[in-house]
Amino acid sequence: MANVRWVAKKMLATFRNHQKYKPGCFRAEVLAKYKVKISYCCAWHARHLCLEKIMGNYEENYRLAPELCTQILESNPMKKYHLMVMRLFYDRKVQGEGFKEDGLDPRAQTY
């Protein structure tokens, strides 16, 4: 039986062109190309690894959010409102408060 990393490595090029592939499509493609049966779970995890290779992982992207806000503001100062909304969600993620109804502060922050 094939492991997840092998499936992800073999399917990465195909997945870059067809990012809407579901795990069932992964299973069919691996069976057709390599004559290897894989489980749905293996296909799901391989798809997840391919997504991480292409787009990066969530933790790294969240760490880069403040820098992205700074770069957007420097290049286009008219985007302040959008940055405030992004910053609000980022702050809630960092604080671990989640998105509870009573946890959001509706006041606008000025820069």
URJOSUL-V944679 format. One record per pair of residues at least 6 apart in sequence whose C-alpha atoms are under 8 Angstrom apart, sorted by sequence separation. I is the first residue (numbers start at 1). J is the second residue. D is the distance in Angstrom with one decimal. If there is no record, write none. Layout:
i=I j=J d=D
i=I j=J d=D
//
This chain:
i=15 j=21 d=6.8
i=30 j=36 d=6.2
i=31 j=37 d=5.5
i=73 j=79 d=6.5
i=92 j=98 d=5.8
i=97 j=103 d=6.8
i=30 j=37 d=7.2
i=31 j=38 d=7.7
i=72 j=79 d=7.4
i=73 j=80 d=6.8
i=92 j=99 d=7.0
i=30 j=38 d=7.7
i=27 j=37 d=7.0
i=73 j=83 d=7.7
i=27 j=38 d=6.0
i=27 j=39 d=7.3
i=27 j=40 d=7.0
i=69 j=83 d=6.1
i=11 j=26 d=7.6
i=24 j=40 d=6.8
i=27 j=43 d=6.1
i=23 j=40 d=6.3
i=26 j=43 d=5.8
i=69 j=86 d=7.9
i=69 j=87 d=7.9
i=11 j=30 d=7.9
i=24 j=43 d=7.3
i=23 j=43 d=5.0
i=23 j=44 d=5.0
i=26 j=47 d=7.6
i=66 j=87 d=7.6
i=22 j=44 d=7.8
i=7 j=30 d=7.5
i=23 j=47 d=6.7
i=84 j=108 d=7.5
i=22 j=47 d=7.7
i=65 j=90 d=7.4
i=84 j=109 d=6.7
i=62 j=90 d=7.4
i=80 j=111 d=7.9
i=2 j=36 d=7.2
i=1 j=36 d=7.2
i=2 j=37 d=7.9
i=15 j=50 d=7.2
i=1 j=37 d=7.1
i=2 j=38 d=6.6
i=7 j=43 d=7.5
i=1 j=38 d=6.7
i=4 j=42 d=5.5
i=8 j=46 d=4.6
i=12 j=50 d=5.7
i=16 j=54 d=7.4
i=3 j=42 d=7.1
i=4 j=43 d=7.2
i=7 j=46 d=6.0
i=8 j=47 d=6.6
i=11 j=50 d=7.8
i=4 j=45 d=6.4
i=5 j=46 d=6.6
i=8 j=49 d=6.3
i=9 j=50 d=7.9
i=4 j=46 d=5.1
i=8 j=50 d=5.8
i=5 j=49 d=7.8
//
